[in-house]
Amino acid sequence: MNTASLTYGQVRFRPLEPEDLEVLYLWENDPAIWKVSNTLAPFSRFILKQYIQESHRDIFEAKQLRLIIENRAGKAVGAIDLFDFEPFHQRAGLGILIYDPADRGKGLATDSLQLMIRYAGETLGLHQLYANIAADNPGSVQLFEKAGFQLSGTKTDWLKTPDGWMDEMIYQKIL
C-alpha cells in the first residue's frame, strides 16, 4: 500500500471535491440505498455543497471521514466512510458503497476495505473498526468476513422495514 497516495490494488481513495456534487446528489438521493444509510429523506444540492465544503475538516475534529473510491480509470465508483470516530478508544465505524451494480463483484469493495483497514491502523492508529450490517445483506456479510471482521453481536429487531422489523449484526476487526 502507498499511504501517501492511498492506493491499493485497483482502487484509490481521494477527498471530496466540489466536482463530486452531482455524483453525491445521485448516490445520496437514491432510495435503493437509503436502507443501508439510514436515510429517510432526500438531500438538496445546497446541503451537499455545504457538506463538501466542510469535508476538509480533520477526522479528529469532525469525528468522521468520507473518501471517494476511484477505480484505475479514475472514475468515482463509490465512497468509504469512517464514522463515530473515538480517538480515546481508538475505534471507528466503517461504511462502504460501490454504487453501480455493474461495478460490484469485481473486487473494488474488497480492495477498498483492505486499504481502509491499513489506513485506519497505520495512519490513524486505530485499534479496531466495526460495521453494522442488516441481516438481509449477505453481500456485505461476506465482504467483511473475508476481510477478517468477526460477528460480535446482533441487535434484535433493530431496523424498521416496510415488512416489519429486522436484526442488525455488529462486525468487528481488531487491527
Helices and strands as residue ranges (DSSP letters): E 7-8, E 11-14, G 18-20, H 21-28, H 31-37, H 45-54, H 59-62, E 65-71, E 76-86, E 91-98, G 101-103, H 108-118, I 119-123, E 128-134, H 138-146, E 150-161, E 164-174
